[in-house]
Amino acid sequence: MEEKENITVDRGCNMLDLIDIIQMELTGLYGQEVIREMGEIIRLYDKYEGTGQHWIEEEQDYKQTRKKTNYIKKLIKEEARFLFGKTPIFTIKPENDLDKDKAEEINQCINKILKKNLFSDKLIKAARDCFIGKRIAIKLHADKESKSLKIMFVPSLEFIYEPFDNQFDELKKIVFFHQTNQEVEKDKQRIWKQKYEMVNDKCILSEGIYNGYGLCTEEIVSDTDLKLSGIPCYVILNDGLLGDLKGESDIEEIFDNQMAYNKLASEDIDTLKKGMNRIIYGVDVEEESSKHFKIKPGAYWDVETSQTADQKQAQINTIPTDFGYDTRIENSLNRIKSDMHEVLNIPLINNQDLKGMMTSGKSMKALYWQLITRCEEKMKSWGPALEWLIQAMIEMIEVYNIVKIPILDKDSYEVIVENQYPLQEDEDSEKLLDIQQVNAQAMSRKTFIKKWNNSNDDIADEELQQISIERQILEESFNLEEETEAIDTEESDEVTNEKESKEVVDDE
């Protein structure tokens, strides 16, 4: 059965303790404990989307403004964009130089598969899900019929897992699930469930359709040995402490500030409304005529005096206000917004701020240094996961014969993941330094070409060969010019000598 990548509508499922995982497997997929745990992350996604950013109205006779400026969503996107806006560079580095060609061929194959899977787009979206839902799972699936390898990122709502000895990077069991219909009655619910489990050092896969009570209604795969050295999945935790198998949500850190910002911004608008729209009152005005008064600009009021006014003239007045708008609310809003940025280490700058600043690569790195440090910390989790991904892809390509690639022993190479940040670089200065290194024979021309042309060994070799050919052509052309000049000089000298000899004869 071909696996589906986008398999759920609702989001949310928090990690269970080991005892809860075991209990869940025995009592059914959607037990009360699972539902309770899922609710927490569902609420986190609601806060991210903005639907969970609400407060209780305090006034009864006035409809309060409920302005929502979703800074949570903006900051989470900005954080993920900074971490993976530029896709990391993967390099397979062999220990033996004799295996360089093999490693390069494998690397090219891996990059093709990543591109085919839209890996760059998936990676940045997975980072958002991880920041929101505390963790994310990488999952590999080999399609034997189409000879393809699928890379999937699964949000925390759609899986639970059990590691070996509380080490989340060594999975003992992981269960993926989603509800295929929207039925309320449990016996009518249909839940797709897929379980990977290590049994006697073998990776066993079982897959089927279950009802809400956890009873199998359709068996798809029954306890199949995948012939893999481990489960083709990896769980990435967002922050957390030692021994933590849940992770932390970045939303929880900034949610209170978000609520305060929205409420204060709404009260700001209400204050302006109340200050600009004064209270109007009438004296000795006929009640029936006042019902037809309009508040719109330029409205005409036919003010009729009440019959009980005792010969007085009806009057319309407003209550003056001492409202005076100052910068206090604006300053408070800016402080709240600044706090949200500081919590996530995202600099609060705009184009106006940059006008009076140096914007070189070094100065931009200084501005974003705290965010770079935060992302480097997150790469402590993402880096090993991405290294595992490449190694697992190589193993599955070989086991399921996806494509023909050279065979390298697992211990004879390492996978290097080089993260990139979307910051302006002082490329001209760096390139000049590299040229000086080449001239000093501290860097090869090939390394220089690979770095600045973003090319592989084959392309670099072709470029060097072309440079050699062009240099030879130039040298030959130069030599030809020198020979031509020499011949011209000799002929000129002969003509001069003949002329001088003739002049001597004539003189005699």
Secondary structure, 3 states (H helix, E strand, C coil): CCCCCCCCCCCCCCCCCHHHHHHHHHHCCCCHHHHHHHHHHHHHHHHHHCCCCCCCCCCCCCCCCCCCCCHHHHHHHHHHHHHHCEEEEEEEEECCHHHHHHHHHHHHHHHHHHHHCCHHHHHHHHHHHHHHHCEEEEEEEEECCCCEEEEEEEEHHHEEEEEECCEEEEEEEEEEEEECCCCCCCCCCCEEEEEEEEECCEEEEEEEEECCCCCEEEEEEEEEECCCCCCCEEEEECCCCCCCCCCCCHHHHHHHHHHHHHHHHHHHHHHHHHHHCCCEEEECECHHHHCCCCCCCCCCCCCCECCCCCCCCCEEEECCCCCCCCCHHHHHHHHHHHHHHHHCCCCCCCHHHHHCCCCCHHHHHHHCHHHHHHHHHHHHHHHHHHHHHHHHHHHHHHHCCCCCCCCCCHHHEEEEEEEECCCCCCHHHHHHHHHHHHHCCCCCHHHHHHHHCCCCHHHHHHHHHHHHHHHHHHHHHHHHHHHHHHHHHHHHHHHHHHHHHHHHHHHC
